[in-house]
Amino acid sequence: MANIVVVGAGLGGMSAAYELRETLGKDHAITVVGLGDRFSFTPSNPWLAVGWRKPGDITLPAGECLARRDIRFLPEPVASIAPADNAVVTAAGERLVYDYLLICTGPKLAFDEVPGLGPDQGGHTHSVCTTPHAEQAWQAYQAFLDDPGPVVVGAAQGASCFGPAYEFAMILDADLRKRKLRDRVPITFVSSEPYVGHMGLGGVGDSKGLMESEMRQRHIRWIVNAKISAVEPGAMTVVEHDQAGQPGQQHELAFKYAMVLPAFRGVDAVAAVEGLCNPRGFVIVDKHQRSPAYPNIFAAGVCVAIPPVEATPVPTGAPKTGFMIESMVTTIVRNIAAEMKGEAADYEGTWNAVCLADMGDTGAAFVALPQIPPRNVTWTRIGRWVHAAKVGFEKYFLYKMRHGTSEPIYEKYILGALGIERLKETRRKPG
């Protein structure tokens, strides 16, 4: 019997636990260690921040759901990892010995890299990176509606997750129009991207033209190649840079409400393991999602080290979309299963970028296959069908997490229709 420990109970960790149980059967022990006792569907956080969802709509009791598949759950963070001993120590002091370790922690939010950024510890901006942050954003938004004014939305230097910033700006615009308040709220979009629609991907199809057009239609002003120097109560200092990365015009942006996505780092317990991570604390993996330094450690999701698609004047990172994370998870599970059977663990994930971004009354779909150019497929589409597809994905994924299934029905029939696959073709063929 193998002991498998999964660190992280988000999209990657929960999916990995269910897929492991379904693939390996009941003869192996699976333990999930996660921060807090509830699973959150983080892609819906922008909706929560404007009151279109309630926390109960997008969260589930992780322990209850996992227990239905005979998976142990510890609702506490990991304090340390000791690869030499094949052990994990939780914050409560419990020592978990593993045969395989899956790291699916997500990121540490680097608000501290910009003075005054973030909703905690004296910061002056909001976030939709976590469900508690989105709840705080909704509380502040309700007060804002009583006395509306300028809004700043964006992504700080070093950010790699740009989709939710675009989503929130567009959803905010749609919500304010419904409330007949849009004429009282100037919106400025601030981003470290070299142009609107870059997305950390070097652009996807005509994403630049389409997103610029969409923002013009909605009267959203933008500042790109931007670094946020500091945030004070009601004021943000933003420095625009040229194509050589040299500082240029400085903007003093007044706001009554601001939501800015930070850069990410690896979580402390993972980043502290010698030889496991890059300087930002992200786990280094090979094409099979395995650590080159520790062969029985795998990683999936935002915690994985992926180099930027290209050098940009202001630093940007590469995103890890939900579909890419599921591809990573399937790769890991297939490789562990193969290794247990004495077979070659040579499955590879596709690392394709597929993003469904809601815009309130419409949406944008970005598809980049593979994520790093040159690509076999690259396109962006805007339409109401994307909004419907995003809502459908939310319901589908919560159903999967609630019932403990890893069956990729949505991917098979929706993404499959677009020619998108979770795994690369390998040499595994009869004969």
C-alpha positions in Angstrom: 0.0 0.0 0.0 1.2 3.5 -0.9 0.8 6.6 1.2 0.1 9.6 -1.0 -0.1 13.1 0.5 -1.6 16.0 -1.4 -0.7 19.5 -0.2 -3.4 22.0 -1.1 -7.2 21.6 -1.3 -8.0 23.9 -4.2 -8.8 23.2 -7.8 -5.6 21.2 -8.3 -5.5 19.4 -5.0 -9.1 18.3 -4.8 -9.0 17.1 -8.4 -5.8 15.2 -7.8 -7.2 13.4 -4.8 -10.3 12.3 -6.6 -8.5 11.2 -9.7 -5.9 9.3 -7.6 -8.7 7.4 -5.8 -10.5 6.7 -9.0 -7.4 5.5 -10.8 -5.6 3.7 -8.0 -8.5 2.2 -6.2 -9.1 1.7 -2.5 -5.9 0.0 -1.6 -3.8 3.1 -1.1 -4.0 5.9 1.6 -4.6 9.4 0.3 -4.4 12.4 2.6 -5.2 16.0 1.6 -3.7 18.8 3.7 -5.4 22.2 3.0 -5.7 25.7 4.5 -9.2 26.0 6.0 -12.1 23.6 6.0 -13.8 24.6 2.7 -13.1 24.2 -1.0 -13.6 27.4 -2.9 -14.2 27.7 -6.6 -11.9 30.7 -7.1 -12.8 31.5 -10.7 -16.2 32.7 -9.4 -14.6 35.3 -7.0 -15.1 38.3 -9.3 -18.9 37.5 -9.2 -18.8 37.3 -5.4 -17.1 40.7 -5.2 -20.0 42.4 -6.8 -22.7 40.4 -5.0 -23.6 38.1 -8.0 -22.7 35.1 -5.9 -22.7 34.3 -2.2 -19.9 32.4 -0.4 -22.2 29.4 0.0 -22.8 29.3 -3.8 -19.1 28.7 -4.6 -17.7 26.8 -1.5 -18.1 23.3 -0.2 -17.1 21.4 3.0 -13.9 19.8 1.8 -13.6 17.2 4.5 -17.1 15.9 4.0 -16.7 15.7 0.3 -13.3 13.9 0.4 -14.5 11.5 3.1 -17.1 10.1 0.7 -14.2 8.8 -1.3 -12.3 7.5 1.8 -9.8 10.4 1.5 -8.5 11.9 4.8 -8.5 15.7 5.1 -6.6 17.9 7.5 -7.8 21.5 7.4 -4.5 23.1 8.3 -1.4 24.4 6.4 1.9 22.5 6.1 4.6 23.8 8.3 7.5 22.0 6.7 8.5 19.3 4.1 11.4 16.9 4.7 12.1 15.1 1.4 15.1 13.2 2.9 12.6 11.6 5.3 9.7 11.5 2.9 7.7 13.4 5.4 5.4 16.4 5.8 4.7 18.2 9.1 1.5 20.1 9.5 1.0 23.3 11.5 -0.6 21.2 14.2 2.5 19.1 14.5 1.3 15.9 12.8 4.0 14.1 10.8 2.8 12.5 7.6 5.1 10.0 5.9 4.6 9.7 2.1 5.6 7.4 -0.8 4.4 10.2 -3.2 3.9 13.9 -2.5 1.8 16.1 -4.7 2.2 19.8 -4.2 -0.9 21.8 -5.3 -0.7 24.7 -2.9 -1.4 27.6 -5.2 0.6 30.8 -4.5 1.6 33.1 -1.7 0.2 36.6 -2.6 3.0 39.1 -2.8 1.1 42.2 -1.7 4.2 43.2 0.3 6.2 43.9 -2.9 4.2 47.2 -3.4 3.7 49.5 -0.4 0.0 49.9 0.5 -1.2 47.1 -1.9 -3.7 44.5 -0.7 -6.7 44.2 1.7 -4.6 43.1 4.7 -2.0 44.6 6.9 -2.7 48.2 6.3 -3.3 47.9 2.5 -5.7 50.0 0.6 -6.8 47.9 -2.3 -9.0 44.8 -2.7 -8.4 41.4 -4.2 -10.3 38.5 -5.8 -7.5 36.0 -5.4 -9.2 34.2 -2.5 -12.8 33.9 -1.5 -12.3 35.7 1.9 -10.7 38.6 -0.1 -13.7 38.6 -2.5 -16.0 38.7 0.5 -14.1 41.8 1.8 -14.3 43.3 -1.6 -18.1 42.9 -1.7 -18.5 44.5 1.8 -16.5 47.5 0.6 -18.3 47.6 -2.7 -21.7 48.0 -0.9 -20.4 51.0 0.9 -18.9 52.4 -2.4 -22.3 52.2 -4.0 -23.7 54.7 -1.5 -21.0 57.2 -2.5 -19.5 56.2 -5.9 -16.4 57.7 -7.5 -13.3 56.8 -9.4 -12.2 53.1 -9.6 -8.8 51.5 -10.4 -8.6 47.9 -11.4 -5.5 46.0 -12.6 -2.5 43.8 -12.1 0.7 44.8 -10.4 4.2 44.3 -11.8 5.3 40.6 -11.8 1.6 39.4 -11.9 0.9 36.3 -13.9 -2.9 36.1 -13.5 -4.4 38.8 -15.6 -7.8 37.2 -16.5 -9.5 38.0 -13.2 -8.5 41.7 -13.5 -10.1 42.0 -16.9 -13.1 40.1 -15.7 -13.6 42.3 -12.7 -13.3 45.5 -14.7 -15.9 44.4 -17.2 -18.2 42.8 -14.5 -18.0 46.0 -12.5 -18.9 48.0 -15.6 -21.9 45.8 -16.2 -23.1 45.9 -12.6 -22.8 49.7 -12.4 -24.8 50.1 -15.7 -27.5 47.9 -14.2 -27.6 50.1 -11.2 -27.7 53.3 -13.3 -24.4 54.5 -11.6 -21.9 53.9 -14.4 -21.9 57.6 -15.4 -20.6 58.5 -11.9 -17.7 56.0 -11.9 -14.6 56.6 -14.1 -12.7 53.3 -14.4 -9.0 53.0 -15.0 -7.3 49.7 -15.9 -3.7 49.5 -14.8 -1.5 46.6 -15.9 2.1 45.5 -16.2 1.3 44.0 -19.6 3.0 45.7 -22.6 -0.5 46.1 -24.2 -4.1 45.3 -23.4 -4.9 41.7 -24.2 -1.3 40.4 -23.7 -2.5 38.2 -20.8 1.0 37.1 -20.0 0.8 35.0 -23.1 2.3 37.4 -25.7 -1.3 37.9 -27.0 -3.7 35.3 -28.2 -4.9 35.7 -31.8 -6.3 39.2 -32.1 -6.7 39.6 -28.3 -5.1 43.1 -28.4 -7.5 44.6 -30.9 -10.6 42.8 -29.4 -9.9 43.8 -25.8 -9.0 47.3 -26.7 -12.2 47.6 -28.6 -14.2 46.1 -25.7 -12.6 48.6 -23.3 -13.3 51.5 -25.5 -16.9 50.5 -25.8 -17.1 50.4 -22.1 -15.2 53.7 -21.6 -12.5 52.1 -19.5 -9.2 54.0 -19.7 -6.0 51.9 -19.5 -2.4 52.4 -18.6 0.0 49.5 -19.6 3.7 48.9 -19.1 2.9 50.2 -15.6 4.5 49.7 -12.3 2.6 50.7 -9.1 5.0 52.6 -6.9 2.8 52.9 -3.9 -0.8 53.0 -2.7 -2.2 55.4 -0.1 -5.8 55.8 1.1 -7.6 57.0 -2.0 -4.5 57.5 -4.2 -2.3 55.2 -6.3 1.0 56.2 -7.9 1.6 54.5 -11.2 4.7 54.9 -13.4 4.4 54.2 -17.1 7.4 52.7 -18.7 8.7 52.7 -22.3 9.6 49.7 -24.5 13.1 49.6 -23.0 11.7 49.4 -19.6 12.7 52.9 -18.6 10.4 54.9 -16.4 8.4 57.7 -18.1 5.1 59.4 -17.2 4.0 59.2 -13.6 0.2 59.0 -12.9 -1.4 60.0 -9.7 -4.7 58.1 -9.7 -7.4 59.0 -7.2 -9.9 56.3 -6.3 -12.7 55.4 -4.1 -12.4 51.7 -4.8 -9.5 49.7 -6.1 -9.0 46.0 -6.9 -5.4 45.0 -8.0 -4.0 41.5 -8.4 -0.5 41.1 -7.0 2.5 39.1 -8.1 2.8 35.6 -6.8 5.5 33.7 -4.8 5.7 30.1 -3.7 4.3 29.4 -0.2 6.9 29.4 2.6 7.0 25.7 3.5 7.5 24.7 -0.2 10.0 27.5 -1.0 12.1 26.5 2.0 13.0 23.0 0.5 16.5 23.1 -0.9 16.7 22.3 -4.6 12.9 22.1 -5.1 12.0 25.6 -6.3 13.2 28.5 -8.3 14.2 31.8 -6.6 10.5 32.9 -6.5 9.6 29.7 -4.6 7.8 27.9 -7.5 8.3 24.2 -7.9 10.6 23.1 -10.7 9.2 20.2 -12.6 10.1 18.2 -15.7 7.6 17.5 -18.6 6.1 14.7 -16.5 5.3 17.1 -13.6 8.0 15.5 -11.4 10.7 17.3 -9.4 14.1 16.6 -10.9 15.6 16.8 -7.4 13.1 14.6 -5.7 11.6 11.9 -7.9 8.6 11.1 -5.6 7.5 14.7 -5.5 5.1 16.1 -8.2 3.5 19.5 -8.5 0.5 21.0 -10.3 -1.1 24.4 -10.6 0.0 27.9 -9.8 2.8 26.6 -7.6 4.7 25.2 -10.7 7.6 27.2 -12.2 6.8 28.2 -15.7 9.1 30.8 -17.4 7.5 33.9 -18.9 6.4 33.5 -22.5 8.5 36.5 -23.5 10.5 39.3 -22.0 8.4 42.4 -21.3 9.4 46.0 -20.4 7.7 45.5 -17.0 7.9 42.0 -15.6 5.0 39.7 -16.3 4.5 36.0 -15.6 2.8 33.2 -17.4 -0.7 32.2 -16.3 -1.8 28.7 -15.3 -5.4 28.3 -16.3 -7.9 25.9 -14.8 -7.7 23.6 -17.9 -3.9 23.5 -17.7 -4.0 22.6 -14.0 -6.4 19.7 -14.7 -4.0 18.6 -17.5 -1.1 18.7 -15.0 -3.1 16.7 -12.4 -4.0 14.0 -15.0 -0.4 13.7 -16.0 0.7 13.2 -12.4 -1.9 10.6 -11.7 -1.2 8.6 -14.8 2.6 8.7 -14.1 2.1 7.5 -10.5 -0.2 4.7 -11.6 2.3 3.7 -14.3 5.2 3.7 -11.9 3.3 1.5 -9.4 2.8 -1.0 -12.2 6.4 -1.0 -13.0 5.8 0.8 -16.3 7.5 3.9 -17.7 6.1 7.1 -16.1 6.3 9.1 -19.3 2.9 10.8 -19.6 3.1 14.5 -20.5 0.5 17.2 -20.0 -0.4 19.5 -22.9 0.1 22.8 -21.0 -2.4 24.4 -23.2 -3.9 27.8 -22.2 -7.7 27.9 -22.2 -9.4 30.8 -20.5 -13.1 31.7 -20.3 -13.3 35.3 -19.1 -16.7 36.6 -18.1 -17.5 40.2 -18.8 -20.9 40.4 -17.1 -23.1 40.5 -20.1 -20.8 38.8 -22.5 -17.4 37.1 -22.3 -14.0 36.3 -24.0 -12.5 32.9 -24.7 -8.7 32.7 -25.2 -7.2 29.5 -26.6 -3.4 29.1 -27.0 -2.2 25.6 -28.0 0.5 25.3 -26.7 0.8 28.1 -24.3 4.3 29.1 -25.4 4.5 30.2 -29.1 4.8 29.2 -31.9 1.4 27.7 -31.6 -0.7 25.2 -33.5 -3.9 27.0 -32.5 -4.4 30.6 -31.3 -7.6 32.5 -31.2 -9.8 34.8 -29.1 -13.6 35.0 -29.4 -16.0 37.4 -27.7 -19.7 36.6 -27.3 -22.5 35.8 -24.9 -21.9 32.1 -25.3 -18.7 32.5 -23.2 -20.6 33.9 -20.3 -22.9 30.9 -20.5 -19.9 28.5 -20.8 -18.3 30.0 -17.7 -21.5 29.6 -15.7 -21.8 26.1 -16.9 -18.2 25.3 -16.0 -18.8 26.6 -12.4 -21.8 24.4 -11.9 -20.0 21.4 -13.5 -16.8 21.8 -11.4 -18.7 22.2 -8.1 -20.7 19.1 -9.0 -17.5 17.2 -9.5 -16.0 18.4 -6.2 -19.3 17.7 -4.3 -19.7 14.2 -5.6 -16.1 13.2 -5.8 -15.8 12.4 -9.5 -12.8 13.2 -11.7 -14.7 12.3 -15.0 -13.9 15.2 -17.4 -17.3 15.4 -19.1 -17.1 19.1 -19.7 -13.6 18.8 -21.2 -14.6 15.8 -23.3 -17.6 17.5 -25.0 -17.0 21.2 -24.8 -13.2 21.6 -25.1 -13.0 18.4 -27.1 -15.2 20.1 -29.7 -12.5 22.8 -29.9 -9.8 20.2 -30.6 -8.2 20.6 -27.1 -6.7 17.6 -25.4 -5.6 17.1 -21.8 -2.6 14.8 -22.5 0.0 14.7 -25.3 0.1 11.7 -27.5 2.9 9.4 -26.3 4.6 6.3 -27.5 1.9 4.2 -25.7 0.3 2.3 -28.5 -0.5 -1.4 -28.8 2.4 -3.4 -29.8 
